[in-house]
Amino acid sequence: MQRAGSTENILVKSYVLLPLILSAFERDAGLISTHLRTPAPYLDMLNAAASAATGDLRDIRHEMRRLGVKVYDQQRLKTGIEAKFICRGYHDRMLLLYDMIAAQAAIHMRRYLGMDISAFKSYEEQYWIKPGAGEGEGD
């Protein structure tokens, strides 16, 4: 048997991060709807971004099942979020620091909102990202 490799670690990292991003989109939609006079265009954009993130999370869950990876516990600690998971029979853990979560979530959110994230080098290699996902037509 083999312990978790980089692909499995990327999947677990994204599995932990994406629900946080979905919560942020939902929270922001609530704020926008109550504080702006014309919230509809902004809410449409947030809903499209949340839909894309939900699709990615579904794909990540499918890939985790295919590879035999299961996150069985997540805990919020003082320094970050600890995820405990099983990969091919081995128990493993990952700690995502809050500073890293905030920075990576901001990049993810930009991508889902259709913004250019090319300035963030090797981002696609660190997270389960489909090239071109979330980008507009003709980019």
C-alpha positions in Angstrom: 0.0 0.0 0.0 1.0 3.5 -0.6 0.4 6.6 1.5 -1.3 9.7 0.1 0.6 11.3 -2.8 0.4 14.8 -4.1 -2.8 14.2 -6.1 -4.6 13.0 -3.0 -3.3 15.8 -0.9 -4.5 18.3 -3.5 -7.9 16.7 -3.4 -8.2 16.9 0.4 -7.0 20.5 0.4 -9.6 21.5 -2.2 -12.3 19.4 -0.4 -11.7 21.4 2.8 -11.4 24.8 1.0 -14.4 24.7 -1.3 -17.1 24.6 1.3 -15.5 27.6 2.9 -15.7 29.4 -0.4 -19.3 28.5 -0.9 -20.1 29.8 2.6 -18.3 33.1 1.7 -20.3 33.4 -1.5 -23.5 32.8 0.4 -22.6 35.3 3.1 -21.6 37.9 0.5 -24.9 37.4 -1.4 -26.8 38.1 1.8 -24.8 41.3 2.4 -25.2 42.5 -1.2 -28.9 41.8 -1.2 -29.5 44.0 1.9 -27.1 46.8 1.2 -27.3 47.6 -2.5 -30.1 49.2 -4.4 -29.6 47.0 -7.5 -28.3 43.7 -6.2 -29.5 41.5 -9.0 -26.5 41.7 -11.3 -24.1 41.0 -8.4 -26.2 38.2 -7.1 -26.3 36.6 -10.6 -22.5 36.7 -10.7 -22.2 35.2 -7.2 -24.7 32.5 -8.0 -22.8 31.5 -11.1 -19.6 31.4 -9.2 -21.2 29.3 -6.4 -22.6 27.0 -9.0 -19.2 26.5 -10.6 -17.6 25.9 -7.2 -20.4 23.3 -6.4 -19.6 21.5 -9.6 -15.9 21.4 -8.7 -16.7 20.1 -5.3 -18.8 17.3 -6.8 -16.0 16.4 -9.2 -13.5 16.4 -6.3 -15.8 14.0 -4.3 -16.0 11.7 -7.2 -12.3 11.7 -7.7 -11.7 11.0 -4.0 -14.1 8.0 -4.1 -12.3 6.8 -7.2 -8.9 7.0 -5.5 -10.0 5.7 -2.2 -9.6 8.9 -0.2 -12.1 9.8 2.6 -12.0 12.8 4.9 -13.5 11.5 8.2 -12.9 14.5 10.5 -12.3 18.2 10.3 -11.6 20.4 13.3 -11.1 24.1 13.6 -8.0 24.8 15.7 -6.5 28.0 16.9 -4.0 28.0 14.0 -6.1 26.5 11.2 -8.3 23.6 10.1 -7.1 20.0 10.6 -8.4 17.4 8.3 -8.0 13.7 9.1 -8.4 11.3 6.1 -7.8 7.8 5.0 -6.0 7.1 1.8 -5.7 3.5 0.6 -5.9 2.2 4.2 -3.5 4.7 5.7 -4.7 7.4 8.1 -3.2 10.8 7.5 -3.8 14.4 8.6 -3.4 17.8 7.0 -3.3 21.2 8.7 -4.4 24.2 6.6 -3.3 27.4 8.3 -5.9 30.2 8.4 -3.6 32.7 6.6 -3.1 30.1 3.8 -6.8 29.4 3.7 -7.6 33.1 3.3 -5.1 33.7 0.6 -6.0 30.6 -1.4 -9.8 31.2 -1.0 -9.3 34.7 -2.4 -7.6 33.2 -5.5 -10.3 30.6 -5.9 -13.0 33.2 -5.6 -11.4 35.4 -8.2 -11.2 32.5 -10.6 -14.9 31.6 -10.0 -15.9 35.2 -10.6 -14.1 35.1 -14.0 -11.1 37.1 -13.0 -7.6 36.5 -14.3 -5.5 34.6 -11.8 -2.4 34.1 -14.0 -0.4 36.3 -11.7 -0.6 33.5 -9.1 2.0 31.1 -10.5 1.6 27.4 -10.2 -1.8 27.8 -8.5 -3.3 25.1 -10.7 -0.7 22.6 -9.5 -1.5 23.3 -5.8 -5.3 22.8 -6.0 -7.7 20.7 -8.0 -8.3 23.3 -10.7 -9.6 22.6 -14.2 -7.7 24.9 -16.6 -10.0 27.5 -18.0 -12.8 26.9 -15.5 -14.5 30.0 -14.4 -13.1 32.0 -17.2 -15.2 33.9 -19.8 -15.6 33.0 -23.4 -12.7 33.8 -25.6 -10.1 34.3 -22.8 
